[in-house]
């Protein structure tokens, strides 16, 4: 299911909440959607869906501890954190200077985050 909700597009079901945080007009949003969808399918969470949320102010970035676009969160926690980076309304790079996370890394992070989330 997909519907507009304020500044976000929501595609969720009950259970784990997966979120893709992006800046407006993020040049890597389509690639992030692709890798996130593939990773969710690969780890058996394809039916969970995800929310795309726009981060368009420094205040939003600081509140969400957003270090750049694209960022993927499970239940509000970033799955591939980089605590040394400051909050910023900007693009980011992932390990290896990639614009989006590696599929393998994202699969592992989603498995860990989902297991942690379900045990709460």
ROSE-4610 file (N, C-alpha, C; in Angstrom, 1 decimal, always signed):
// ROSE-4610
residu = [X/X/X/X/X/X/X/X/X/X/X/X/X/X/X/X/X/X/X/X/X/X/X/X/X/X/X/X/X/X/X/X/X/X/X/X/X/X/X/X/X/X/X/X/X/X/X/X/X/X/X/X/X/X/X/X/X/X/X/X/X/X/X/X/X/X/X/X/X/X/X/X/X/X/X/X/X/X/X/X/X/X/X/X/X/X/X/X/X/X/X/X/X/X/X/X/X/X/X/X/X/X/X/X/X/X/X/X/X/X/X/X/X/X/X/X/X/X/X/X/X/X/X/X/X/X/X/X/X/X/X/X/X/X/X/X/X/X/X/X/X/X/X/X/X/X/X/X/X/X/X/X/X/X/X/X/X/X/X/X/X/X/X/X/X/X/X/X/X/X/X/X/X/X/X/X/X/X/X/X/X/X/X/X/X/X/X/X/X/X/X/X/X/X/X/X/X/X/X/X/X/X/X/X/X/X/X/X/X/X/X/X/X/X/X/X/X/X/X/X/X/X/X/X/X/X/X/X/X/X/X/X/X/X/X/X/X/X/X/X/X/X/X/X/X/X/X/X/X/X/X/X/X/X/X/X/X/X/X/X/X/X/X/X/X/X/X/X/X/X/X/X/X/X/X/X/X/X/X/X/X/X/X/X/X/X/X/X/X/X/X/X/X/X/X/X/X/X/X/X/X/X/X/X/X/X/X/X/X/X/X/X/X/X/X/X/X/X/X/X/X/X/X/X/X/X/X/X/X/X/X/X/X/X/X/X/X/X/X/X/X/X/X/X/X/X/X/X/X/X/X/X/X/X/X/X/X/X/X/X]
num = [1/1/1/2/2/2/3/3/3/4/4/4/5/5/5/6/6/6/7/7/7/8/8/8/9/9/9/10/10/10/11/11/11/12/12/12/13/13/13/14/14/14/15/15/15/16/16/16/17/17/17/18/18/18/19/19/19/20/20/20/21/21/21/22/22/22/23/23/23/24/24/24/25/25/25/26/26/26/27/27/27/28/28/28/29/29/29/30/30/30/31/31/31/32/32/32/33/33/33/34/34/34/35/35/35/36/36/36/37/37/37/38/38/38/39/39/39/40/40/40/41/41/41/42/42/42/43/43/43/44/44/44/45/45/45/46/46/46/47/47/47/48/48/48/49/49/49/50/50/50/51/51/51/52/52/52/53/53/53/54/54/54/55/55/55/56/56/56/57/57/57/58/58/58/59/59/59/60/60/60/61/61/61/62/62/62/63/63/63/64/64/64/65/65/65/66/66/66/67/67/67/68/68/68/69/69/69/70/70/70/71/71/71/72/72/72/73/73/73/74/74/74/75/75/75/76/76/76/77/77/77/78/78/78/79/79/79/80/80/80/81/81/81/82/82/82/83/83/83/84/84/84/85/85/85/86/86/86/87/87/87/88/88/88/89/89/89/90/90/90/91/91/91/92/92/92/93/93/93/94/94/94/95/95/95/96/96/96/97/97/97/98/98/98/99/99/99/100/100/100/101/101/101/102/102/102/103/103/103/104/104/104/105/105/105/106/106/106/107/107/107/108/108/108/109/109/109/110/110/110/111/111/111/112/112/112/113/113/113/114/114/114/115/115/115/116/116/116/117/117/117/118/118/118/119/119/119/120/120/120]
x = [+0.8/+0.0/+0.9/+0.5/+1.3/+0.3/+0.6/-0.2/+0.7/+0.3/+1.0/+0.5/+1.4/+1.1/+2.1/+1.6/+2.4/+3.6/+4.8/+6.0/+6.5/+5.8/+6.3/+5.4/+6.0/+5.2/+5.3/+4.2/+4.2/+3.8/+4.6/+4.4/+4.7/+3.8/+4.1/+3.0/+3.4/+2.4/+2.7/+1.9/+2.2/+3.5/+4.2/+5.4/+6.6/+7.7/+8.9/+8.6/+9.1/+9.0/+10.3/+10.3/+11.5/+11.3/+12.4/+12.3/+13.5/+13.3/+14.3/+14.3/+15.3/+15.4/+16.2/+15.6/+16.3/+16.1/+17.0/+16.9/+16.0/+15.4/+14.6/+15.4/+14.9/+15.6/+16.9/+17.0/+18.1/+18.5/+19.7/+20.0/+20.2/+20.2/+20.4/+19.2/+18.1/+16.8/+16.4/+16.4/+15.9/+16.8/+18.1/+19.0/+18.9/+18.6/+18.4/+17.1/+16.0/+14.8/+15.0/+15.8/+16.0/+16.8/+17.9/+18.7/+17.9/+17.1/+16.3/+15.3/+14.6/+13.5/+14.1/+15.3/+15.9/+16.4/+17.0/+17.4/+16.3/+15.2/+14.0/+13.5/+13.4/+12.9/+13.9/+15.2/+16.2/+16.2/+15.9/+15.9/+14.5/+13.5/+12.2/+11.3/+11.7/+10.9/+10.2/+10.1/+9.5/+8.1/+7.4/+6.0/+5.9/+7.0/+7.1/+6.9/+7.5/+7.4/+8.3/+8.2/+9.1/+8.4/+8.9/+8.4/+9.6/+9.3/+10.2/+9.9/+10.9/+10.7/+11.7/+11.2/+12.1/+12.6/+13.9/+14.6/+15.0/+14.3/+14.6/+15.0/+15.4/+15.9/+17.0/+17.9/+18.9/+18.3/+17.2/+16.5/+16.0/+15.4/+14.9/+16.1/+17.2/+18.4/+19.0/+19.0/+19.5/+18.6/+17.3/+16.3/+16.3/+16.5/+16.6/+18.0/+19.0/+20.4/+20.8/+20.3/+20.4/+21.8/+22.6/+24.0/+24.1/+23.0/+23.0/+22.1/+21.9/+21.0/+21.7/+21.2/+20.1/+20.6/+19.6/+19.8/+18.7/+19.0/+17.9/+17.9/+16.6/+16.4/+15.4/+15.5/+14.5/+14.1/+12.8/+12.2/+13.0/+13.3/+13.9/+15.4/+16.1/+17.5/+18.2/+19.2/+19.9/+20.6/+20.4/+21.0/+22.5/+23.0/+24.4/+24.9/+25.0/+25.4/+26.8/+27.1/+28.5/+28.5/+28.6/+28.4/+29.4/+30.5/+31.4/+31.0/+30.0/+29.5/+28.4/+28.5/+27.5/+26.2/+25.1/+23.8/+23.9/+23.4/+23.5/+22.4/+22.0/+21.0/+21.9/+22.4/+23.3/+23.3/+24.1/+24.3/+25.3/+25.4/+26.4/+27.0/+28.1/+28.6/+28.6/+28.6/+28.6/+30.0/+30.3/+31.6/+32.0/+33.2/+33.7/+33.4/+32.9/+32.5/+31.3/+30.5/+29.3/+28.2/+27.3/+26.2/+25.1/+25.0/+24.0/+24.7/+24.2/+24.8/+25.0/+26.0/+26.1/+25.0/+24.5/+23.4/+23.7/+24.9/+25.3/+25.3/+25.9/+25.9/+24.5/+23.6/+22.3/+21.5/+21.6/+21.0/+21.3/+22.6/+23.1/+22.6/+22.6/+22.1/+20.6/+19.8/+18.4/+18.1/+18.8/+18.6/+18.9/+20.0/+20.3/+19.2/+18.9/+17.9/+16.5/+16.1/+14.8/+14.8/+15.9/+15.9/+15.9/+16.6/+16.7/+15.3/+14.7/+13.3/+12.3/+12.3/+11.3/+11.5/+12.7/+13.0/+12.6/+12.2/+11.8/+10.4]
y = [-1.2/+0.0/+1.2/+2.2/+3.5/+4.6/+5.6/+6.8/+7.9/+9.1/+10.3/+10.7/+11.2/+11.5/+12.7/+13.9/+15.1/+15.1/+15.1/+15.2/+13.8/+12.7/+11.4/+10.5/+9.5/+8.5/+7.3/+6.7/+5.6/+4.3/+3.3/+1.9/+1.0/+0.8/+0.0/-1.0/-1.9/-2.9/-3.0/-3.7/-3.8/-4.5/-4.1/-4.8/-3.8/-4.2/-3.4/-2.2/-1.0/+0.2/+0.5/+0.4/+0.7/+2.1/+2.9/+4.2/+4.6/+5.2/+5.7/+7.3/+7.8/+9.3/+9.9/+10.9/+11.6/+13.1/+13.8/+15.2/+15.4/+16.6/+16.8/+16.7/+16.1/+15.9/+15.1/+14.2/+13.4/+12.7/+12.8/+12.2/+10.7/+10.2/+8.7/+8.0/+8.8/+8.2/+6.9/+7.0/+5.8/+4.6/+4.8/+3.7/+3.2/+4.1/+3.7/+2.8/+3.3/+2.5/+1.1/+1.0/-0.2/-1.2/-0.7/-1.6/-1.9/-1.0/-1.3/-2.3/-2.1/-3.1/-4.5/-4.6/-5.9/-6.5/-5.7/-6.2/-6.7/-5.9/-6.4/-7.7/-7.8/-9.1/-10.2/-10.0/-11.0/-11.5/-10.7/-11.2/-11.6/-11.6/-12.1/-11.0/-9.7/-8.6/-7.8/-8.3/-7.6/-7.1/-7.8/-7.4/-6.3/-6.0/-5.0/-3.6/-3.4/-2.1/-1.1/+0.1/+1.2/+2.5/+3.5/+4.9/+5.7/+6.6/+7.6/+8.9/+9.5/+10.7/+11.7/+12.9/+14.0/+14.8/+15.0/+15.8/+17.1/+18.2/+19.4/+20.6/+20.3/+21.4/+20.9/+21.8/+21.4/+21.0/+21.6/+21.2/+19.8/+19.4/+18.0/+17.1/+17.5/+16.6/+16.4/+17.4/+17.3/+16.4/+16.7/+15.9/+14.4/+14.1/+12.7/+12.1/+12.9/+12.5/+12.0/+12.7/+12.5/+13.0/+12.1/+12.5/+12.6/+12.4/+12.6/+11.6/+12.0/+11.2/+10.3/+9.1/+8.4/+7.7/+7.7/+7.0/+6.0/+4.8/+3.8/+3.5/+3.6/+3.3/+2.2/+1.5/+0.5/+0.9/+1.1/+1.6/+2.8/+3.8/+5.0/+5.0/+3.8/+3.7/+3.4/+4.2/+4.0/+2.6/+1.9/+0.6/+0.6/+1.6/+1.7/+3.1/+3.2/+4.5/+4.8/+6.1/+6.7/+7.8/+7.4/+8.4/+9.6/+9.5/+10.6/+11.7/+11.4/+12.5/+13.3/+14.6/+15.5/+15.5/+15.9/+16.0/+17.0/+16.7/+17.6/+17.3/+18.4/+18.2/+18.2/+17.0/+16.9/+15.4/+15.2/+13.8/+13.1/+11.8/+11.1/+10.0/+9.5/+8.3/+7.2/+6.0/+4.8/+4.2/+3.1/+2.5/+2.2/+2.5/+2.4/+3.6/+4.7/+5.9/+5.7/+4.7/+4.5/+5.4/+5.8/+6.7/+6.0/+4.7/+3.9/+2.7/+2.1/+1.0/-0.2/-1.0/-2.3/-3.2/-3.9/-4.9/-5.8/-6.4/-7.4/-6.7/-5.5/-4.8/-4.4/-4.0/-3.7/-4.9/-6.0/-7.2/-7.6/-7.6/-7.9/-6.9/-5.6/-4.6/-4.7/-5.0/-5.2/-6.4/-7.5/-8.7/-8.4/-7.7/-7.3/-6.4/-5.4/-4.4/-5.0/-5.9/-6.5/-7.5/-8.2/-9.1/-8.3/-7.2/-6.4/-5.8/-5.3/-4.7/-5.6/-6.8/-7.8/-8.4/-8.2/-8.7/-7.7/-6.5/-5.5/-5.6]
z = [+0.0/+0.0/+0.0/-0.8/-0.8/-0.8/+0.2/+0.2/+0.7/+0.3/+0.7/+2.1/+2.9/+4.3/+4.7/+4.6/+4.9/+3.9/+4.4/+3.6/+3.3/+3.5/+3.3/+2.5/+1.9/+1.2/+2.1/+2.5/+3.4/+2.7/+2.9/+2.5/+3.6/+4.5/+5.7/+6.0/+6.8/+7.4/+8.9/+9.6/+11.1/+11.3/+12.4/+12.8/+12.7/+12.2/+12.1/+11.1/+11.6/+10.7/+10.1/+8.8/+8.0/+7.3/+7.3/+6.8/+6.0/+4.9/+4.0/+4.1/+4.7/+4.9/+3.7/+3.1/+2.0/+2.0/+1.4/+1.2/+0.0/-0.2/-1.4/-2.6/-3.7/-4.9/-4.8/-3.9/-3.7/-5.0/-5.5/-6.8/-6.6/-5.4/-5.2/-4.6/-4.6/-4.0/-4.7/-6.0/-6.8/-6.6/-6.6/-6.3/-4.9/-3.9/-2.5/-2.4/-3.1/-3.1/-3.6/-4.7/-5.3/-4.4/-3.8/-2.9/-1.7/-1.1/+0.1/-0.2/-1.4/-1.7/-1.9/-2.6/-2.8/-1.5/-0.6/+0.6/+1.5/+1.5/+2.3/+1.8/+0.5/-0.2/+0.2/+0.1/+0.3/+1.7/+2.7/+4.1/+4.6/+3.7/+4.0/+4.7/+4.5/+5.1/+4.0/+2.8/+1.7/+2.0/+2.8/+3.1/+4.1/+4.8/+5.8/+5.1/+4.0/+3.3/+3.9/+3.5/+4.1/+3.9/+4.6/+4.5/+3.9/+3.0/+2.5/+3.2/+3.9/+4.6/+4.2/+3.9/+3.4/+4.7/+4.7/+5.7/+5.0/+5.3/+4.5/+5.3/+6.6/+7.4/+8.3/+8.7/+9.7/+11.0/+11.4/+12.6/+12.5/+11.4/+11.2/+11.2/+10.6/+10.6/+12.0/+12.8/+14.1/+15.0/+14.8/+15.6/+15.3/+14.0/+13.6/+13.6/+13.9/+13.9/+12.5/+11.5/+10.1/+9.6/+9.1/+8.7/+7.1/+6.5/+5.0/+4.3/+3.0/+2.2/+1.2/+1.1/+1.8/+3.1/+4.0/+5.3/+5.5/+6.0/+6.2/+7.7/+8.2/+9.6/+9.8/+10.9/+11.4/+12.8/+12.9/+14.2/+14.7/+13.8/+14.2/+14.4/+14.3/+14.5/+13.1/+12.8/+11.6/+11.5/+10.4/+10.3/+10.0/+9.4/+9.1/+9.6/+10.9/+11.6/+11.4/+11.4/+11.4/+12.5/+13.8/+14.8/+14.8/+14.1/+14.0/+13.1/+12.3/+11.3/+12.0/+11.7/+12.3/+11.5/+12.1/+11.4/+10.3/+9.1/+8.0/+6.9/+6.3/+5.2/+3.9/+3.6/+2.5/+2.0/+1.0/+0.5/+1.4/+1.4/+2.2/+1.3/+1.8/+1.1/+2.2/+1.6/+2.5/+2.3/+3.0/+2.9/+1.5/+1.2/-0.2/-1.1/-0.4/-1.1/-2.1/-1.8/-2.6/-2.2/-3.1/-2.9/-2.1/-2.2/-1.5/-0.8/+0.2/+0.9/-0.1/+0.1/-0.6/-0.2/-1.1/-0.8/+0.3/+0.3/+1.3/+2.7/+2.8/+4.1/+4.6/+3.7/+4.0/+4.5/+3.8/+4.2/+5.7/+6.0/+7.3/+8.4/+8.0/+8.9/+9.2/+8.2/+8.3/+9.2/+9.0/+9.8/+11.3/+11.6/+13.0/+13.6/+12.8/+13.3/+13.5/+12.6/+12.7/+14.0/+14.2/+15.3/+16.6/+16.6/+17.8/+18.1/+17.0/+17.1/+17.6/+17.1/+17.5/+18.9/+19.4/+20.8/+21.8/+21.4/+22.4/+22.8]
